[in-house]
């Protein structure tokens, strides 16, 4: 369901003292001290793979009783349902996963420096259609404090690749948001769960810091 090896490599770099394992059986997940739940690709395929692999119950049990970090589609799967393929998800958090609805537009200003210097007036505003999937670096605003934000400045850039985003029914779940045509939730947290839409393993030093923070995290 995701690039497990790149996530594992990032975790090993961030926490060389930890025993990082890629688990493909329920026993491995149930025995782990904490679980990272990545995912990428089509939601229907991810949910089918999770169900057919026999891992669904182990993941939902981990979400109840140990630190769990969802990444990308792994974050989206925690919600009730996704508009992608009208897919039922895990219902750990209330809410739905929505597609960026377009066309959305971002305004930018075009101007020729020489024209401005000649006093020709303000530059024209030009509308550019935002591309879906949303791909690239984008700022993340921390909407409330959390141990996994420790050492990560507010408005840090993280790397995104997605066409859908989680829309929590409970606004208190949101701990981070980003702007792509409009504000959307890109990080959620409650109790022992923290989950992000962006890819920490592709987000340089601050992504590694988030993984390190997860390894050290002791939820109350």
N, C-alpha and C positions, 0 to 999 in steps of 0.2 A: 504493500500500500504506500510505500514511500522509500526514499533513499536512506535506508537504515544505516548503511556503512558510513555515509558522510556525517550523519548525526552521531554515530558511535565514535568516529574519529575526532569530532569536535569535543565531545564529552571527555574523551581520553586526554586531549590537549588541555582542556579546562580543569580537569580533576584527575591528574595522573596517579593520585593515591587511591582512587576508587576502582572497584572491580566492575567494569562496564561489559555487559553481555547483551547480545542480540537473542531474544527469546522467541521461539516459534511453537511453544507448547504452554499450556495453562500452568503447569507445575513451576516452570521458570518464573512466570509473572507472579504467581502467588508466593514464591520464595524470596522475591526481590524486596529490598528495603524501600525502594522507590521506583517509579515507572515513568519512562518517557514514551509518549504515545504519538508518533509522527504519522503523517499520511499525505499523499498527493495523488492526483488523478481524479477520475470521475467519482462522485459520491456513491452512486449505485454500486460501482465495482468495489469500492472500499468497504461498504457495508456488507456486500455479499462475501467478500474475502474474509472479513472478520467473523461472520456467522459460520461460514463453511470450515474455517480453520479450527473452530471450537474454542476460540480465545475470547469470545464476547463476555461470557460470565466472569472470566478471570479479570478482564479489564474493568467491568462494572464493579466487581468486588474491590479491586485496587482503588477505584475512585472513591469508595466508601471509607477506606481505612489506612491509606498510606499516601505519601506525597506523590502526586501525579502531575506531569507536565505535558499538555497537549500542544502539538505543533502543526500549523497549517490546517489541512483537512482533519487532522487529529483534534484540533480545537473545534471545528465545525461539527464533527461527529458527536460531540457531547450534548448537542441541543436536540430538540424534539424532532425536527424534520428539515429537509432542504428542498428548495425550489429546483435544485438540479435533479432532474428525473423524478420529481415528486417523491423523494426517498425518505422513509422513516429512519430516524437515527436513534441514539441511545437514551434520550430523555433524561440525562443527568442534570442538565440545566433547562429551564423553560425558555422557549424562544425558537425562532426559525432562522434558517440560513437563506439569505436573499442574494439575487444576482444584482450586480451594478446595473441599474436601469438607465438607459440612455435614450437619446443621446444626452450626455452631460457635456458641459463646455467649461473650459478654463480660459480666462482672458489673459492675454499678454499684450504688451505694448511694443509696437514696432516703430522705430525711428532711425533716421539718419542723423548722426551727430552734426554733420555740416548743416543740415537743414535746420536743426534746432538752434545751432549757433547763429544762423542767419535770421532768427526770430520768426520763423514760419509758424510757430505755435506748437501746441502739444501734439504728441504722436497719436496715431490712430489706434484704437482698441481693436484687436483682431481675435475672433473666437476660434479656438482650436478644439476639435472633438477629442475627448479623452478616449484612449484606446482600452479595450478590454480583450485579454486580461490586463489587469494592473500589474505592471512588471517593472521592478527597479527599486531604488532607494527612496524611502519616504520617512518623514519625521514622525515620531511617536510621542504624543503628549501623555504624560502620566497623570491620570485623572484622580488618583489617590495613592497614598504611600503603600508600599508592599515590600517585604524582605527581598523579593526577586529583583526589585529596582535598585537595590543597594549598590552604590558606586557607579550607577548609570545615569548620566545627566538627563534632565527633562529635555524633550525635543531632540533626542538622539535619533540619527538615521538608522533604520533597519531595512533589510532587503525583503521585498514582497514579490510573489508570483501567484495571482489568484484572480478569479472572475466572480467569486461569491464571498460573502462576509456574514458573520454571525450577527443577528439582531436580537439581543437578550430581551426577554419579557420584563425582567427585573433590572432597572438601570443600575442598581447597586452592584451588579456583577461586573460592570465595566471598570477596569483599572488602567486602560490605555485606549487612545483613539488616534486615528490618523485622518488625513483629508485627501480625498481623491474625487474632486467635483463636489463632494459634501462630506461631512464628518461621518465616520463609521467606526464601530468598535473593532479594535484589533488586539485587545488583551482582556481576558476575564479572569476572575479569581473568586473563590469562596472556600473557606475552611482549608482543606488539604490539597486543593486543585488550583493550578495556575495554567492558563492556556493562551497561546498567541497565534495570530494569523501569519505573522512574518516568520522568516527562517533564521533563527539565531546562528545556525551552522554556516550561513552564508553572509553573516553580518559582522565579520572582523572581530576586533577585540571586545566590543560591547556585547556581541552575541555570545562570545566565550564567557564573559563575565556573568551573563544571565544563566548560562549552564552551570557555572561554578556556584552561583548563588543557589540554584536548585539543589545541587548536591549537598550544600551546607544547611539547607532550610530545615528547620524543625517546627512544623506547624503546631500551634497551641492545642 
